[in-house]
Amino acid sequence: MEITRHLLFNLSLLLVILFFYLMWLERRKNMPKFITIGSFICSIFVCFLFSYQPIPYVSYDLRLIPVLIGGLYFGIGPLLTIIVIIIRAFYGIDQGFFVGLTIYGSLTFLLIKLHPWFIRQHPKRRISFSVSFAIIFSLITVLLLPLIEWVSLDFDALFAYIVVPTLGIFIFSYSVEFSLKNIRLYNRVIDSEKTVALEQMGAAIAHEIRNPLTTAIGFVQLLQETEVDQTKNQQYLSMVKQELDAAELIIKDYLIYSRQFTEQVEEIDVNQELNHVLRTLRPLAEEHSVNFYTSYLSVGTIIGNANKFRQCLSNIIKNGIESMPLGGSLIVCTQLHQSNVIIEIKDKGTGMSKEQLEQLGKPYYLTGGPKGTGLSMMVSYGIVRAMKGSIKVKSEIGNGTTFLIIFPSNHFIRKNIGKILKNY
């Protein structure tokens, strides 16, 4: 059983290469062609390097496995057979070389014809065909071996040539099919999520735009159906314009979310903009009995659009205020962590569940939840993303919510570096 033990060791090495290749394939989803070719060429070299040579000029190995799998599944069979023939030539141009040339030369033409048909088959049929193909070629190899004078076909040699390669082909074929199935399922999930998001986006657009358009249409009908004086006429036209401007603003907000809306960027003083937003929202805070507490450290500036930056902060702070109907406190802090400006907005409101956190910032048009996670939060996430930033949220039901908004700093001012990220 010496030959079998050597070939099983060879097979274990091939399985290690296969494992890393398939793991990488599932992560990348779309593996570059040169990586696939390189992996199979490496497998062929492993087969030759760890082959079993009981006597000179006789080599037992599993080169058939990478050639068949690469040819049937990935369409690189001709290249692999040429490489096998070239490598075998370095071991000597003898009878064994010509036997291999006959086998792998014919295999080249078969793989060219079979690959397009093979890929169209059902996965189970592909596995069955691969195993059957391996058995047939192993038998052909056994029948041609007597042409080599010094080869004796005992039970060990027959087992090694027929059973071990067939077992390897089955394991490889099943593993490839399993990985391809995972990739297909992943793509289906992604497509399904995209479809759901598109449906939600369409519903959100319809919901948000319907109100201003309905109002505008109503004023237009008044102008068409009734006689109004010049003053009323101008007033109605002004209201129509305001509603259309509101609809346009909603469309711009959605374009921000999809990162298709670009405006001129500028240098933004974070602390100054926060003060501006808090002054604007102070009447709303007083109405809800909410007090503002601020702690600004030396932060500096970031790059972005000031108006959109204010809109982002305003949406988040407004949601924090509205989450405290019985009053409370809202804390706003700024710090610098390494090269990032961090804005912390913390409220003592109703908080959110884990499920609500997972949906935060997604394009839902129903905005009546505990934190108003509809258009305003979706737009805020889009603005932060467009400014190369990120948002982290920590929340518990009844214990309030903390937003961490992180932007790359324009100037690396490293004073009073906080430890605010330690709990995230």
C-alpha positions in Angstrom: 0.0 0.0 0.0 3.0 2.3 -0.4 1.7 3.9 -3.5 -1.7 4.5 -2.0 -0.2 6.2 1.1 1.8 8.5 -1.0 -1.1 9.5 -3.2 -3.4 10.1 -0.2 -0.7 12.4 1.2 -0.6 14.1 -2.2 -4.4 14.4 -2.1 -4.3 16.0 1.4 -2.0 18.7 0.1 -4.3 19.4 -2.8 -7.3 19.7 -0.5 -5.4 22.3 1.5 -4.9 24.4 -1.6 -8.5 23.8 -2.6 -9.7 25.0 0.9 -7.8 28.3 0.7 -8.9 28.8 -2.9 -12.6 28.2 -2.2 -12.5 30.3 1.0 -11.0 33.2 -1.0 -13.6 32.5 -3.8 -16.5 32.8 -1.4 -15.1 36.1 0.1 -14.4 37.7 -3.3 -17.5 36.3 -5.1 -15.9 37.1 -8.4 -12.4 35.6 -8.5 -9.9 37.1 -11.0 -9.0 34.6 -13.7 -5.2 34.8 -13.0 -5.9 33.7 -9.3 -7.8 30.7 -10.5 -5.1 29.8 -13.0 -2.3 30.3 -10.5 -4.1 28.1 -7.9 -4.4 25.2 -10.3 -0.9 25.5 -11.6 0.3 25.4 -8.0 -1.7 22.3 -7.5 0.0 20.6 -10.5 3.4 21.5 -9.2 2.4 20.0 -5.8 1.4 16.8 -7.6 4.8 16.5 -9.3 6.9 17.6 -6.3 5.2 15.0 -3.9 4.8 12.2 -6.4 5.8 8.6 -5.6 8.7 7.2 -7.7 9.3 3.5 -6.8 11.8 3.2 -9.7 13.4 5.8 -12.0 11.2 7.2 -14.8 8.0 6.0 -13.1 6.0 8.6 -11.2 2.6 8.1 -9.4 0.7 11.4 -8.8 -2.7 13.1 -8.9 -2.1 15.5 -11.8 -5.4 14.4 -13.3 -7.4 16.0 -10.5 -6.5 19.7 -11.1 -6.6 19.2 -14.9 -10.1 17.8 -14.8 -11.5 20.2 -12.3 -9.9 23.2 -13.9 -10.9 22.2 -17.3 -14.5 21.2 -16.6 -15.4 23.9 -14.1 -13.2 26.9 -15.1 -12.4 26.3 -18.7 -8.6 26.3 -18.3 -8.1 22.6 -19.2 -6.0 23.2 -22.3 -3.6 25.4 -20.5 -3.2 23.0 -17.6 -2.7 20.0 -19.9 0.1 21.9 -21.7 1.7 22.7 -18.4 1.5 19.0 -17.3 3.2 17.9 -20.5 5.9 20.5 -20.2 6.7 19.6 -16.6 6.7 15.9 -17.4 9.2 16.5 -20.2 11.7 17.7 -17.6 11.6 14.2 -16.0 12.8 12.7 -19.3 11.5 12.1 -22.9 10.8 8.4 -22.4 8.0 5.9 -22.8 6.2 7.4 -19.8 6.3 10.8 -21.4 4.7 9.6 -24.6 2.0 7.8 -22.7 1.2 11.0 -20.8 1.4 13.0 -24.0 -1.2 10.7 -25.6 -3.5 10.8 -22.6 -3.3 14.6 -21.9 -3.2 15.5 -25.5 -6.5 13.9 -26.2 -7.8 15.3 -22.9 -7.1 18.8 -24.1 -9.5 18.5 -27.1 -12.1 16.8 -24.9 -12.1 19.6 -22.3 -12.4 22.3 -25.0 -15.6 20.6 -26.2 -17.0 19.6 -22.8 -16.6 22.8 -20.8 -19.5 24.8 -22.3 -21.9 21.8 -22.1 -20.7 20.9 -18.6 -21.3 24.4 -17.1 -25.0 24.3 -18.3 -25.7 21.0 -16.4 -27.4 20.6 -13.0 -24.9 20.5 -10.0 -25.6 16.9 -9.2 -25.1 15.9 -12.8 -21.8 17.8 -12.9 -20.6 15.9 -9.9 -21.6 12.6 -11.4 -20.1 13.4 -14.7 -16.8 14.5 -13.1 -16.5 11.2 -11.2 -17.4 9.1 -14.2 -14.9 11.0 -16.4 -12.2 10.4 -13.8 -13.0 6.7 -13.7 -12.8 6.4 -17.5 -9.5 8.3 -17.7 -8.0 6.3 -14.9 -9.0 3.1 -16.7 -7.5 4.4 -19.9 -4.3 5.1 -18.0 -4.2 1.6 -16.6 -4.7 0.1 -20.0 -1.8 2.1 -21.4 0.6 1.5 -18.6 1.6 -2.0 -19.9 3.3 -0.1 -22.8 5.9 1.0 -20.2 8.1 -2.1 -19.7 9.1 -1.6 -16.1 5.6 -0.9 -14.7 3.9 -3.8 -12.9 0.2 -3.5 -12.2 -0.3 -5.1 -8.8 -3.4 -4.4 -6.6 -1.7 -1.4 -4.9 -1.0 0.3 -8.3 -4.5 -0.4 -9.6 -6.1 1.0 -6.4 -3.8 4.0 -6.5 -4.6 4.8 -10.2 -8.4 4.2 -10.1 -9.8 4.7 -6.6 -7.6 7.6 -5.2 -8.0 10.0 -8.2 -11.7 9.2 -8.4 -12.1 10.0 -4.6 -10.2 13.2 -5.1 -12.3 14.3 -8.1 -15.5 13.6 -6.0 -14.2 15.7 -3.1 -13.0 18.5 -5.3 -16.2 18.6 -7.4 -18.5 18.5 -4.4 -16.5 21.3 -2.7 -16.6 23.5 -5.7 -20.4 22.9 -6.1 -20.9 23.7 -2.5 -19.0 27.0 -2.8 -20.7 28.0 -6.0 -24.1 27.3 -4.3 -23.1 29.6 -1.4 -22.1 32.3 -3.9 -25.4 32.0 -5.8 -27.4 32.2 -2.5 -25.4 35.3 -1.5 -26.1 36.9 -4.8 -29.8 36.1 -4.5 -29.9 37.7 -1.0 -28.2 40.8 -2.3 -30.5 41.0 -5.3 -33.5 40.5 -3.0 -32.3 43.3 -0.6 -31.7 45.6 -3.5 -35.3 44.9 -4.8 -36.7 45.6 -1.3 -34.7 48.7 -0.9 -35.8 49.9 -4.4 -39.5 49.3 -3.5 -39.1 51.1 -0.2 -37.3 54.0 -1.9 -40.1 54.3 -4.4 -42.7 54.2 -1.7 -40.8 56.8 0.3 -40.4 59.1 -2.7 -44.1 58.8 -3.5 -45.0 59.4 0.2 -42.8 62.4 0.7 -43.4 64.1 -2.7 -47.2 63.5 -2.7 -47.9 66.2 -0.1 -46.2 69.2 -1.7 -47.5 68.1 -5.2 -51.0 67.7 -3.9 -50.9 71.2 -2.4 -49.5 72.7 -5.6 -52.1 71.0 -7.7 -54.8 72.3 -5.5 -53.6 75.9 -6.0 -53.3 75.4 -9.7 -56.9 74.2 -9.9 -58.0 77.3 -7.9 -56.3 79.5 -10.4 -58.0 77.6 -13.3 -61.5 77.3 -11.9 -62.1 80.6 -10.2 -61.6 84.2 -11.0 -59.1 85.7 -8.5 -57.7 89.2 -8.2 -54.1 90.0 -9.0 -53.0 89.9 -5.3 -54.6 86.4 -4.8 -53.1 85.3 -8.1 -49.6 86.2 -7.0 -50.1 84.7 -3.6 -51.3 81.4 -5.0 -48.4 81.3 -7.5 -46.0 81.9 -4.7 -47.4 79.0 -2.7 -47.2 76.8 -5.8 -43.5 77.7 -6.1 -42.9 77.0 -2.4 -44.4 73.5 -2.7 -42.5 72.7 -5.8 -39.3 73.9 -4.1 -40.1 71.6 -1.3 -40.5 68.7 -3.7 -37.2 69.5 -5.3 -35.5 69.6 -1.9 -36.9 66.1 -1.2 -35.4 64.8 -4.5 -32.1 66.3 -3.6 -32.2 64.6 -0.2 -32.7 61.2 -1.9 -29.8 62.0 -4.3 -27.6 62.7 -1.3 -28.5 59.3 0.1 -27.5 57.6 -3.2 -24.3 59.6 -3.4 -25.2 61.1 -6.7 -25.7 64.6 -5.5 -22.5 66.7 -5.4 -22.1 70.3 -4.2 -19.1 72.6 -3.7 -17.2 71.5 -0.6 -15.6 73.9 1.9 -13.8 74.0 5.2 -16.2 73.5 8.1 -15.6 74.6 11.7 -17.3 71.8 13.6 -17.9 73.6 16.9 -19.2 76.7 15.1 -21.7 74.7 13.1 -22.9 72.9 16.1 -23.5 76.2 17.9 -25.5 77.4 14.9 -27.7 74.2 14.8 -28.3 74.3 18.6 -29.4 78.0 18.4 -31.8 77.1 15.6 -33.3 74.2 17.6 -33.5 75.9 21.0 -37.1 76.9 20.6 -38.0 73.2 19.8 -36.0 72.1 22.8 -37.7 74.6 25.2 -41.1 73.4 23.9 -40.1 69.8 24.9 -38.4 71.0 28.2 -35.1 69.7 26.9 -31.8 71.3 28.1 -28.7 71.4 25.9 -25.2 70.6 27.5 -22.1 71.1 25.4 -18.4 70.1 25.8 -16.2 71.3 22.9 -12.5 70.4 22.8 -9.9 71.5 20.3 -11.2 69.8 17.1 -10.5 72.0 14.1 -12.2 71.6 10.8 -13.5 69.0 8.3 -14.2 69.1 4.6 -17.8 69.1 3.2 -20.8 71.1 2.4 -21.8 73.3 5.4 -25.5 73.4 4.6 -25.8 69.6 4.3 -23.6 69.2 7.4 -26.1 71.4 9.4 -29.0 69.5 8.0 -27.4 66.2 9.2 -26.8 67.5 12.7 -30.2 69.1 12.8 -32.0 65.9 11.9 -30.2 63.8 14.6 -30.5 66.4 17.3 -34.2 67.0 16.5 -34.9 63.3 16.7 -33.1 63.3 20.1 -35.3 66.1 21.3 -38.5 64.5 20.1 -37.5 61.2 21.9 -37.9 63.0 25.2 -41.6 64.1 25.4 -41.4 64.6 29.1 -38.2 66.6 29.0 -34.6 65.8 29.7 -31.1 66.6 28.7 -29.2 66.4 25.4 -25.4 66.3 25.5 -23.3 67.4 22.6 -19.5 66.8 22.7 -16.7 67.1 20.2 -13.3 65.5 20.4 -10.3 64.4 18.3 -9.3 60.8 18.1 -6.1 60.2 16.1 -6.9 61.9 12.8 -10.7 61.8 13.1 -13.2 64.4 14.4 -15.8 62.8 16.6 -19.2 64.4 17.4 -21.1 62.7 20.2 -24.8 63.4 20.5 -26.4 61.8 23.5 -30.0 62.0 24.6 -31.9 60.5 27.6 -35.0 59.5 25.6 -36.9 56.4 25.0 -34.1 54.6 23.2 -34.2 51.9 20.5 -34.2 48.1 20.4 -31.6 46.1 18.6 -34.0 45.5 15.7 -34.7 49.3 15.4 -30.9 50.0 15.4 -30.4 47.6 12.5 -33.0 49.5 10.4 -31.7 52.9 11.3 -30.9 55.0 8.2 -32.6 52.7 5.8 -35.1 54.1 3.2 -38.3 53.5 5.1 -41.1 56.0 4.5 -42.9 55.3 7.7 -41.3 57.9 10.0 -43.6 57.6 13.1 -41.4 55.3 15.1 -39.9 56.1 18.4 -36.9 57.9 16.9 -38.4 59.0 13.6 -36.2 56.8 11.6 -37.6 57.8 8.2 -36.4 60.3 5.6 -34.5 62.5 8.0 -32.2 59.8 9.3 -31.8 58.3 5.9 -30.6 61.7 4.6 -28.3 62.1 7.6 -26.6 58.8 6.9 -26.3 59.8 3.2 -24.7 63.1 4.1 -22.2 61.5 6.4 -21.3 58.9 3.9 -20.9 61.5 1.1 -18.4 63.4 3.4 -16.3 60.2 3.9 -17.6 59.8 7.5 -19.3 57.1 9.5 -22.0 56.9 12.2 -22.0 54.5 15.2 -25.1 54.3 17.4 -25.5 52.8 20.8 -29.0 52.6 22.3 -31.1 50.8 24.9 -34.8 50.9 25.5 -35.5 53.4 28.3 -31.8 54.5 28.5 -31.5 56.9 25.6 -29.4 56.9 22.5 -25.8 58.0 21.7 -24.7 58.9 18.2 -21.0 59.0 17.3 -20.5 60.8 14.1 -16.9 60.4 12.8 -15.3 62.5 10.1 -11.7 62.7 8.8 -10.1 65.8 10.2 -8.8 68.5 7.9 -6.1 69.5 10.3 -4.5 67.0 12.8 -4.9 69.0 16.0 -4.0 66.5 18.7 -5.0 68.3 21.9 -7.2 66.7 24.5 -7.6 63.4 22.7 -10.6 61.7 24.2 -11.3 58.1 25.1 -14.8 58.3 23.9 -14.5 55.2 21.6 -13.5 52.8 24.4 -17.1 51.5 24.8 -17.7 51.1 21.0 
